[in-house]
Amino acid sequence: MRRSVRPHTRIVTIVAAMTAAFGLVVLPASPASAAPVPPTFGLPPEGYAASDPQSTCDPVAKPGVVDFRDVLNQAYGTHPSSITRACSASGTSEHKEGRALDYMLDVNNATERAVAGDILAWLFATDQFGANHAIARRLGIMYLIWNREIWSAARHAEGWRPYTGENPHTDHIHFSFSWAGALRQTSWWTGRLPGVSAVVYNGTPRFFARAASDGKLAQYYLESGEWKSQTVLNGRIVGTPGAVIIDSTLMVFASGTDGTPWWYSYNGIWNMSPINLGKITSGVSAVSFGGPRFFARGLDGQLIQYLFQNDEWRWDALGGSIVGTPAAVVDNGVLKVFVTGTDGTPFQYTHGSSWSPPQPLSDCGEISGGVGAVVYSGLLRLFARGLGGELVQCYYDGGWHRQTVPVAAAILGHPGAMVDGTTLRVFASGTDGTPWEFFFSPGHSWDRRSLTGKIA
């Protein structure tokens, strides 16, 4: 699947000289028939949504409801639906506040009844933290009505109860959301694992992350032996930013809070522009390979590639089902992208003249979350979080070999790796949001130091 969009003119001017042909072979998207794959979360879900019935009237569809509908349509194909209802309609209804969704499925149709069952099982499943109804809680679902029964978050211990309202809800599922869920303020949208992306620009080591204080893009840079930080422009992001150098321009790509990719560029001054082409559900990894491109996880869990070609951004689905943030690196002229499968196995996608099928890296063992990749001392190396929270390295030397970085404390999310002269630097978030730098150089052992501020 391929889609394209032209970017903001001001940004095009910065990179007009960069465009080149990619010779890309597009792989078809997988059928959308399974439950949505959630982002990778670092913490358990919030508590159950409290009962908060409609009390005002503002029949404008709220973003969390719209995007939840889109998540369902991505997974199950497009179904008719409705969100708003006129203020003049009788009765109390969150539809009048734009925070309810009727998703049309017919209980008398076996196929549609199976879809409804899959949606409800997905919402109510117990997650890796042992939390019941985990996705329903992360989305801020207040109550559901389906096939003459109602489930309420505030009365979850009672399970499904008989529903005797005038409409039996046999031709649709009704979803009502808390205000936090309706406004995309719950952990489905905000709780992705933190991560960092590192690069050397104008001779200065830098890494980028999401600031815990305000959710904005933060830059850390090394100056006179000390790490300093600053906010890059406005706008809130989620997940891991991806940084890359194209000629003399520093580019950083990140997901906005609604899943829209954003493009930050710096060549004396910072500029930013949305890439209005699809939505992503992870952080991003950026690379220069015939021009700028970056990789992320799509709404349906596939690996997604964005590339800049002929003065416009293009979007391609590369298949698979992944969790966390991918890692992209050019190794001896070959583009390689590393991802984490849903069972924790790392996989490698390789692009020479075309994309080859992903290969499992079983010798690297299971990992949790996204990965960072770098070539150091002639060896391709991956960094990730082990199942116990440790920072692990997997390097290729005639075969893949895994080792734990010996000075690592427990980390969260996606590490970022860079080569600074003869020094290998790896950055990661501690479990309390403190940024950590792990560094290694020839003749020295691994060492680490904590940095100021918090990332999330």
KAFENHU-V609413 format. One record per run of one state. SS is the DSSP state (2 for helix, 1 for strand, 0 for the rest). FROM is the first residue (numbers start at 1). LEN is the number of residues. If there is no record, write none. Layout:
SS/FROM/LEN ; SS/FROM/LEN
This chain:
0/1/1 ; 1/2/4 ; 0/6/3 ; 2/9/10 ; 0/19/22 ; 1/41/1 ; 0/42/21 ; 2/63/14 ; 0/77/4 ; 1/81/2 ; 0/83/11 ; 2/94/4 ; 0/98/2 ; 1/100/5 ; 0/105/5 ; 2/110/15 ; 0/125/9 ; 2/134/6 ; 0/140/1 ; 1/141/6 ; 0/147/2 ; 1/149/4 ; 2/153/6 ; 0/159/2 ; 1/161/2 ; 0/163/9 ; 1/172/6 ; 0/178/1 ; 2/179/4 ; 0/183/4 ; 2/187/4 ; 0/191/1 ; 1/192/1 ; 0/193/2 ; 1/195/1 ; 0/196/1 ; 1/197/5 ; 0/202/2 ; 1/204/8 ; 0/212/4 ; 1/216/8 ; 0/224/2 ; 1/226/21 ; 0/247/2 ; 1/249/8 ; 0/257/4 ; 1/261/6 ; 0/267/3 ; 1/270/6 ; 0/276/4 ; 1/280/1 ; 0/281/4 ; 1/285/4 ; 0/289/3 ; 1/292/7 ; 0/299/4 ; 1/303/7 ; 0/310/2 ; 1/312/6 ; 0/318/4 ; 1/322/10 ; 0/332/2 ; 1/334/8 ; 0/342/3 ; 1/345/7 ; 0/352/3 ; 1/355/6 ; 0/361/1 ; 2/362/3 ; 0/365/1 ; 1/366/1 ; 0/367/1 ; 1/368/9 ; 0/377/2 ; 1/379/7 ; 0/386/5 ; 1/391/6 ; 0/397/3 ; 1/400/5 ; 0/405/6 ; 1/411/10 ; 0/421/2 ; 1/423/8 ; 0/431/4 ; 1/435/7 ; 0/442/5 ; 1/447/4 ; 0/451/4 ; 1/455/1 ; 0/456/1
